[in-house]
């Protein structure tokens, strides 16, 4: 099943970022900060962790923008 904005959890985002070469840089409370390179640019991505709850669509859009990875590539995962 292809994913859209409404069914991503923290684990899904984490595994996608790790697959794309991002690594956990540090954590601050319930936010995990990943660092990686995309298109030759160093990127920092902040991912909130709230258990197994689904990440809100607006938050996911911000994560996608921070990563620099095309939206279509995210939704093929």
C-alpha positions as CSV (number, residue, x, y, z in Angstrom):
1,X,0.0,0.0,0.0
2,X,1.5,3.4,-1.0
3,X,1.5,5.9,1.8
4,X,0.0,9.3,1.7
5,X,0.0,12.2,4.2
6,X,-2.4,10.5,6.7
7,X,-0.7,7.2,7.6
8,X,2.9,7.8,8.5
9,X,4.2,7.0,12.0
10,X,7.5,7.8,13.6
11,X,8.9,4.3,12.7
12,X,7.9,4.8,9.1
13,X,9.7,8.2,8.8
14,X,12.7,6.9,10.7
15,X,13.2,3.8,8.5
16,X,12.7,5.9,5.3
17,X,15.3,8.5,6.4
18,X,17.8,5.7,7.4
19,X,17.3,4.1,4.0
20,X,18.2,7.4,2.4
21,X,21.4,7.7,4.4
22,X,20.3,10.0,7.2
23,X,21.7,9.2,10.7
24,X,20.5,10.1,14.1
25,X,22.4,13.2,15.3
26,X,20.8,13.9,18.7
27,X,17.6,13.9,20.6
28,X,16.0,16.6,22.6
29,X,13.0,15.5,24.7
30,X,10.6,13.9,22.2
31,X,12.3,15.2,19.0
32,X,14.8,13.2,17.1
33,X,17.2,15.1,14.8
34,X,18.6,13.3,11.8
35,X,21.5,14.6,9.6
36,X,22.1,13.5,6.0
37,X,23.1,14.8,2.6
38,X,20.7,15.1,-0.3
39,X,21.6,16.7,-3.7
40,X,25.0,17.5,-2.2
41,X,23.5,19.7,0.6
42,X,23.8,18.8,4.2
43,X,20.3,18.5,5.7
44,X,18.9,18.4,9.3
45,X,15.5,16.9,9.8
46,X,13.5,17.1,13.0
47,X,11.1,14.2,13.6
48,X,8.7,14.3,16.6
49,X,8.2,11.1,18.6
50,X,4.8,10.6,20.2
51,X,4.6,6.8,20.5
52,X,2.7,4.9,17.8
53,X,0.5,7.9,16.9
54,X,0.2,9.0,13.3
55,X,2.2,12.1,12.4
56,X,0.0,15.0,11.5
57,X,0.0,15.8,7.7
58,X,1.2,19.4,8.2
59,X,4.2,18.1,10.3
60,X,5.0,15.5,7.7
61,X,5.0,18.2,5.0
62,X,7.6,20.0,7.1
63,X,9.7,16.9,7.5
64,X,9.6,16.3,3.7
65,X,10.7,19.9,3.1
66,X,13.6,19.7,5.6
67,X,14.8,16.5,4.0
68,X,14.9,17.9,0.5
69,X,13.7,14.6,-0.9
70,X,10.9,14.7,-3.5
71,X,7.4,14.1,-2.2
72,X,6.8,11.4,-4.9
73,X,9.8,9.5,-3.5
74,X,8.4,9.6,0.0
75,X,5.1,8.2,-1.1
76,X,6.6,5.3,-3.1
77,X,8.1,4.0,0.2
